[in-house]
Amino acid sequence: MERVFWETQLKLFLFLSAIFALGAFSYSFLLIYAYNLGFKIPFPLFEIPNVAVFYLIFTAIASLMSLPFGKLADITGRKAVLLTSYVFWGALCWGFVYANSLTAIVLLFVLYGLHKTAAEPVQRAFVSELAPEKYRASVLGTYQLVVGLFALPASIIAGILWAHFGTYTPFYFSFILTFLATLLLLFVREKEQKP
């Protein structure tokens, strides 16, 4: 009976990860959107393309915060950190719709870095812990396959929405899917960690 319960939890986690992946379009859309806003980043001696600076911001934040988020996941549990990352992504989607200053865009790329570093390793750790030990490698492979299959059309869908329904539409679409994934995550239970 317990085995069936944890199999159900694992399937639910795979399902919500697929939903989230379908809405989590490539960061390229964020860079293009920021570029289209036309903000210039002032540098006294030379000019650096905005896109490069925004990319640098989120990768630097992701690198700096990976260890703290990993430790936080060990202390509070994977679910709490993953919920936080989904909230970051949802806030980012809304933020890009209403961003109207360079400061706001920079803060949104900081938020994206926090989301990335909180989400990706924690999702893999979560699915690994839900999997039966005997099948852990197979389950991790299945997880990567499912997320990859749903992430593949995510940017295509975002591009179609952007081109035909306006630049804000991919953000609304992603927010709705993130909201659904977050609701489903609330129903997933974590396994007790052995000391």
C-alpha positions as CSV (number, residue, x, y, z in Angstrom):
1,M,0.0,0.0,0.0
2,E,2.8,2.4,0.9
3,R,4.6,1.6,-2.4
4,V,1.4,2.5,-4.4
5,F,1.2,5.8,-2.4
6,W,4.8,6.8,-3.3
7,E,4.3,5.7,-6.9
8,T,1.3,8.0,-7.1
9,Q,3.3,10.9,-5.6
10,L,6.0,10.3,-8.2
11,K,3.5,10.3,-11.1
12,L,2.0,13.5,-9.7
13,F,5.4,15.1,-9.5
14,L,6.2,14.1,-13.1
15,F,2.9,15.5,-14.3
16,L,3.3,18.8,-12.6
17,S,6.9,19.0,-13.8
18,A,5.7,18.5,-17.4
19,I,3.1,21.3,-16.9
20,F,5.7,23.7,-15.6
21,A,8.2,22.8,-18.4
22,L,5.5,23.5,-21.0
23,G,5.2,27.1,-19.7
24,A,8.9,27.7,-18.8
25,F,10.1,29.1,-22.2
26,S,13.7,29.8,-22.9
27,Y,15.5,32.8,-21.2
28,S,16.1,34.0,-24.8
29,F,12.5,35.5,-24.7
30,L,13.4,37.4,-21.6
31,L,16.6,38.8,-23.3
32,I,14.7,39.7,-26.4
33,Y,11.9,41.4,-24.4
34,A,14.4,43.4,-22.4
35,Y,16.3,44.3,-25.6
36,N,13.0,45.5,-27.2
37,L,12.3,47.8,-24.3
38,G,15.4,49.8,-25.4
39,F,17.0,50.5,-22.1
40,K,20.7,51.3,-22.2
41,I,23.1,50.1,-19.5
42,P,25.5,53.0,-18.9
43,F,29.2,52.2,-18.8
44,P,31.6,55.1,-18.6
45,L,34.4,53.9,-20.9
46,F,32.8,51.4,-23.3
47,E,29.5,50.2,-24.4
48,I,28.4,46.6,-23.6
49,P,25.3,45.2,-25.3
50,N,22.4,45.0,-22.8
51,V,21.7,41.4,-23.7
52,A,25.2,40.4,-22.5
53,V,24.8,42.3,-19.2
54,F,21.4,40.8,-18.5
55,Y,22.7,37.3,-19.3
56,L,25.7,38.0,-17.0
57,I,23.4,39.1,-14.2
58,F,21.2,36.0,-14.1
59,T,24.1,33.5,-14.6
60,A,26.1,35.3,-11.8
61,I,23.2,35.1,-9.4
62,A,22.5,31.5,-10.3
63,S,26.2,30.6,-9.7
64,L,26.4,32.5,-6.4
65,M,23.1,31.2,-5.0
66,S,23.4,27.5,-6.0
67,L,25.1,26.4,-2.7
68,P,22.8,28.4,-0.4
69,F,19.7,27.0,-2.1
70,G,21.1,23.5,-1.9
71,K,21.7,23.9,1.8
72,L,18.3,25.4,2.2
73,A,16.7,22.5,0.5
74,D,18.5,20.1,2.9
75,I,17.2,22.0,5.9
76,T,13.7,22.9,4.8
77,G,13.0,20.2,2.3
78,R,12.9,20.1,-1.5
79,K,9.3,21.0,-1.7
80,A,9.7,24.4,0.1
81,V,12.6,25.4,-2.2
82,L,10.8,24.2,-5.3
83,L,7.6,26.1,-4.3
84,T,9.8,29.2,-3.9
85,S,11.3,28.8,-7.3
86,Y,7.8,28.5,-8.9
87,V,6.8,31.7,-7.0
88,F,9.9,33.4,-8.4
89,W,9.0,32.3,-12.0
90,G,5.4,33.5,-11.6
91,A,6.5,36.8,-10.2
92,L,9.0,37.1,-13.1
93,C,6.2,36.6,-15.6
94,W,4.0,39.3,-14.0
95,G,7.0,41.5,-13.6
96,F,8.0,41.5,-17.2
97,V,4.4,42.5,-18.2
98,Y,4.6,45.6,-16.0
99,A,8.4,46.4,-16.1
100,N,9.0,50.0,-17.3
101,S,12.4,50.9,-16.0
102,L,16.0,49.6,-16.2
103,T,16.0,48.9,-12.5
104,A,12.9,46.7,-12.8
105,I,14.5,44.7,-15.7
106,V,17.7,44.2,-13.7
107,L,15.8,43.0,-10.7
108,L,13.8,40.6,-12.9
109,F,17.0,39.1,-14.2
110,V,18.2,38.7,-10.6
111,L,14.8,36.9,-9.9
112,Y,15.4,34.7,-12.9
113,G,18.8,33.7,-11.6
114,L,17.2,32.8,-8.2
115,H,14.5,30.8,-9.9
116,K,17.0,28.8,-12.0
117,T,19.3,27.9,-9.2
118,A,16.4,27.0,-6.9
119,A,14.5,24.9,-9.5
120,E,16.8,22.7,-11.6
121,P,18.9,20.8,-9.0
122,V,16.0,20.6,-6.5
123,Q,13.6,19.1,-9.0
124,R,16.1,16.3,-9.8
125,A,16.8,15.7,-6.1
126,F,13.1,15.6,-5.4
127,V,12.3,13.0,-8.1
128,S,15.3,11.0,-7.1
129,E,14.1,10.8,-3.5
130,L,10.5,9.9,-4.6
131,A,11.8,7.1,-6.8
132,P,12.3,3.5,-5.4
133,E,16.0,3.0,-4.8
134,K,16.1,0.1,-7.2
135,Y,14.8,2.1,-10.1
136,R,16.3,5.5,-9.3
137,A,18.4,5.8,-12.4
138,S,15.4,4.8,-14.7
139,V,13.1,7.2,-12.9
140,L,15.6,10.1,-13.3
141,G,15.9,9.2,-17.0
142,T,12.1,9.2,-17.3
143,Y,11.9,12.5,-15.6
144,Q,14.5,14.1,-17.9
145,L,12.6,12.6,-20.9
146,V,9.2,14.0,-19.8
147,V,10.6,17.4,-18.9
148,G,12.5,17.5,-22.2
149,L,9.5,16.6,-24.3
150,F,7.4,19.3,-22.8
151,A,10.2,21.9,-22.7
152,L,10.8,21.4,-26.4
153,P,7.6,23.0,-27.6
154,A,7.5,25.6,-24.8
155,S,9.5,28.2,-26.7
156,I,7.7,27.4,-29.9
157,I,4.4,28.0,-28.2
158,A,5.7,31.2,-26.6
159,G,6.9,32.4,-30.0
160,I,3.5,31.7,-31.6
161,L,1.7,33.5,-28.8
162,W,4.2,36.4,-29.0
163,A,3.8,36.8,-32.8
164,H,0.0,36.4,-33.0
165,F,-1.4,37.6,-29.7
166,G,1.2,40.1,-28.4
167,T,4.4,40.2,-26.4
168,Y,2.6,39.8,-23.0
169,T,0.7,36.7,-23.9
170,P,3.6,34.1,-23.4
171,F,4.0,35.6,-19.9
172,Y,0.3,35.2,-19.1
173,F,0.3,31.6,-20.5
174,S,3.4,30.7,-18.5
175,F,2.0,32.2,-15.3
176,I,-1.2,30.1,-15.7
177,L,0.8,26.9,-16.1
178,T,3.1,27.8,-13.2
179,F,0.1,28.5,-11.0
180,L,-1.3,25.0,-11.9
181,A,2.0,23.3,-11.3
182,T,2.3,25.1,-7.9
183,L,-1.2,24.0,-6.9
184,L,-0.3,20.4,-7.8
185,L,3.0,20.6,-5.9
186,L,1.1,21.4,-2.7
187,F,-0.3,17.8,-2.9
188,V,3.0,16.1,-3.3
189,R,4.5,14.7,-0.1
190,E,8.2,14.4,0.6
191,K,9.7,11.3,1.9
192,E,11.3,11.5,5.4
193,Q,15.0,11.8,5.1
194,K,17.1,9.4,7.1
195,P,19.8,11.1,9.2
